[in-house]
Amino acid sequence: MSNLTASLDALAALDGAMCAALVDVDSGMTLGTAGSGVDLEVAAAGNTEVVRAKLRTIRALNLDDEIEDMLITLGKQYHIIRPMRRATDLFLYVVFDRNRANLAMARRKVFEIEAKLEI
């Protein structure tokens, strides 16, 4: 049974978190969202392109590796993109207020929630 809603709510409730989404890499569409402060539909579509570009680069370099997470640091926000390990066509996307979040703790908590997420 899926725990998607509870997982997204837990992500959005992390210290400094603004919003969270589960995103389909193929379509760029959100499969679920929580929180507010960013247009998650627009952000999901745009960050899908970022994920696809990095995956293409990994393949082009013949790297035997995978993306653990991606961090985009803005002046006021952190954006964490975490591909799902068990569903490689999906990624978690979480936006944090940079003034309220502890980046190390945010990454750890996103990792913990992703590990327990059932789709």
C-alpha positions as CSV (number, residue, x, y, z in Angstrom):
1,M,0.0,0.0,0.0
2,S,1.3,3.4,-0.9
3,N,2.3,5.9,1.8
4,L,2.8,8.7,-0.7
5,T,0.6,11.3,0.9
6,A,2.1,10.7,4.4
7,S,5.7,10.8,3.0
8,L,5.1,14.1,1.1
9,D,3.5,15.6,4.2
10,A,6.5,14.5,6.2
11,L,8.9,16.1,3.7
12,A,6.9,19.3,3.8
13,A,7.0,19.3,7.6
14,L,10.8,19.1,7.8
15,D,12.5,22.1,9.4
16,G,12.7,24.9,6.8
17,A,10.8,22.9,4.2
18,M,8.3,24.8,2.0
19,C,7.0,22.1,-0.3
20,A,7.6,18.7,-1.8
21,A,6.6,16.6,-4.8
22,L,7.0,13.2,-6.3
23,V,7.8,13.7,-10.0
24,D,7.7,11.3,-13.0
25,V,11.0,11.6,-15.0
26,D,9.3,10.6,-18.3
27,S,6.5,13.2,-18.3
28,G,7.6,15.8,-15.8
29,M,4.3,15.6,-14.1
30,T,3.8,15.5,-10.3
31,L,2.3,12.4,-8.8
32,G,1.7,14.1,-5.5
33,T,2.5,17.3,-3.8
34,A,2.5,18.9,-0.3
35,G,3.2,22.4,1.0
36,S,3.3,25.7,-0.8
37,G,5.5,28.6,-1.8
38,V,6.6,27.3,-5.2
39,D,4.5,26.4,-8.3
40,L,5.3,22.7,-8.1
41,E,3.9,21.9,-11.6
42,V,6.3,24.4,-13.2
43,A,9.2,23.4,-10.9
44,A,8.6,19.6,-11.6
45,A,8.7,20.1,-15.4
46,G,11.8,22.2,-15.3
47,N,13.7,20.0,-12.9
48,T,12.8,17.0,-14.9
49,E,15.0,18.5,-17.6
50,V,17.8,18.8,-15.1
51,V,17.5,15.2,-14.1
52,R,17.4,14.0,-17.7
53,A,20.4,16.0,-18.7
54,K,22.4,14.6,-15.8
55,L,21.4,11.0,-16.7
56,R,22.4,11.6,-20.3
57,T,25.8,12.9,-19.1
58,I,26.4,9.9,-16.9
59,R,25.6,7.6,-19.8
60,A,27.8,9.7,-22.2
61,L,30.7,9.4,-19.8
62,N,30.1,5.6,-19.4
63,L,30.1,6.1,-15.6
64,D,29.0,3.0,-13.7
65,D,27.2,5.1,-11.1
66,E,23.9,6.7,-10.2
67,I,22.6,10.0,-8.9
68,E,22.2,10.0,-5.1
69,D,20.8,13.5,-5.0
70,M,21.1,16.8,-6.6
71,L,21.3,20.2,-4.8
72,I,20.4,23.5,-6.4
73,T,21.4,26.4,-4.1
74,L,19.6,29.7,-4.7
75,G,20.0,32.9,-2.7
76,K,17.0,32.1,-0.6
77,Q,16.3,28.4,-1.1
78,Y,17.7,25.0,-1.4
79,H,16.2,22.6,-3.9
80,I,16.9,18.9,-3.3
81,I,16.2,16.4,-6.1
82,R,16.4,12.8,-5.0
83,P,15.8,10.0,-7.6
84,M,14.0,7.0,-6.2
85,R,16.2,4.0,-5.8
86,R,13.4,1.5,-6.2
87,A,11.5,3.4,-9.0
88,T,14.2,5.0,-11.2
89,D,11.6,6.8,-13.3
90,L,10.6,8.9,-10.3
91,F,12.3,11.6,-8.1
92,L,11.5,13.5,-5.0
93,Y,11.7,17.2,-5.2
94,V,11.8,19.3,-2.0
95,V,12.2,23.1,-1.6
96,F,13.7,24.5,1.6
97,D,13.9,28.1,2.9
98,R,17.7,28.6,3.2
99,N,17.4,30.8,6.3
100,R,15.4,28.1,8.2
101,A,16.9,24.8,7.0
102,N,19.9,22.9,8.0
103,L,21.2,21.5,4.7
104,A,22.9,18.4,6.2
105,M,19.8,17.5,8.2
106,A,17.5,18.2,5.3
107,R,19.5,15.8,3.0
108,R,19.5,13.1,5.7
109,K,15.8,13.4,6.3
110,V,15.0,13.3,2.6
111,F,17.1,10.2,2.3
112,E,15.3,8.5,5.3
113,I,11.8,9.4,3.9
114,E,12.7,8.2,0.4
115,A,13.9,4.9,1.8
116,K,10.5,4.2,3.4
117,L,8.4,5.5,0.6
118,E,6.2,2.9,-1.0
119,I,4.7,3.6,-4.4
